[in-house]
Amino acid sequence: MSFSSLLIHSVTVRSRVSGGTSRYNDAIESYDAGVVTPARVQYLSTGGTFEDRERLLGRDLRQQWLMVFLPAGTVVDALSIIEWGSITLHVDGVPMIKYDGVDAHHVEAICKEVTG
């Protein structure tokens, strides 16, 4: 089974761009139009596997955390947001590029669900 066959979801990855400031001199978050890409989205659980608990170490467990697997070469960073249907996710930390021994295989990003 190829990795691309596991990417069963479609997400929009949006990068942060300079948004200027408000009249109160507060920074305004602004994002580009985004790129639609195939992905796999999985919820992480504190009661799940050892790997899930290890990934969530030091994070606020009152929030909903997800792991997003993206194809190699996807442009995503710690300031990106990922839209999955009606759910908005903020990337938490630098996404990890995973290698298969020869080249980049895929990208893994731990994200938190944004509500409100």
N, C-alpha and C positions, 0 to 999 in steps of 0.2 A: 504494500500500500504506500503510495507516494505521499509526501508531506502536503502537497497542494490539495489532495483529496480530503484531507482533514480540516481544511479551511472552509467550514460550512456556513459561516456568517459573512455578512458584508458590513463594513464599518467605514466611516469617514474620519480620516485623520486630519486635524486642523492644526496648523502651526501658529504660534503667537507672533504677531507683528507689532511694530510700534504704534501705539494707539493714542499717543499724546497725553494731555492732562485735562482735567475738568476745570471749571472756574474756581474750584477750591484748591487747585494745584495737586489733586490726587491723580495717580496714574490710572489710565483707562485701559482695561484689558481689551484687546482687539485681536481677532484671528482671521486668517485667510479663508478662502472659499473651501479649501480642503480637497483631499484626494480620496476617492472611493477605492477601497482595496478589500480583497478577501481576507478573512481572519477567523480565528477560533477564539471564543470568549468563554472563560470558565470562572465560576464563582469560587473564591477561596474560603475555606471554613476553618475556624479555630478548633473545631472538634474533628477535623478531617485527618489527612495523612500527616506524617512527620514533616514532609516537604512543605505542605501548606502552613503548618505552624511555624516552621523555620522562616518562611518568606514573610510572615506577618510579625515577626519579632520586632518589638519596638514601635509598632504602629498602633493607632487608636482603634481598638477592637469594637467600638460602638458604631463604626462606619462599615459600610458594605464594600468589600475588597474583591477585585476581579483580576485575573491574569489574561492578558490579550496576547495571542501569538500571531505574528505578522510575517509576511514573506521577507526574505533577505533583501536588503536594499530599500526598504520602506523608510522614508524620512520621518522620524519621530524622536522627540527629545523630552526632557523633564518639564518643559513648559507647554507641551502639546495637550490638546484635548482630543478625545475619541468619542464619536457619536455612534451609538449602536441602537438603531431604531429610535425610540423616544428617550433613551437613557444617555446621559452625558457623563463621561468619565474623565477625570483629570489624571494624567500620568504622574506617578509618585516616584521621584528619583530617576536616575539615568536608565533607560532601557538596556537590556543585556543582549548583545549579539552572540548567538550560539553558533559554533563551528562544527562541521562534520569531519574534521581532519584534513580537509582540502581547502574548503572555502566557507564563507558565511552560509549557514543553513537557514536560519530564521531569526527573528527578533522577538524577545519576550518583554512585555511592559506590565508592571504591577500598577493597577489603577484603582482609584477610589471613586465611588458613585457620588455624583453631585446632586443634591436635592434642593428644591426651592429656587 
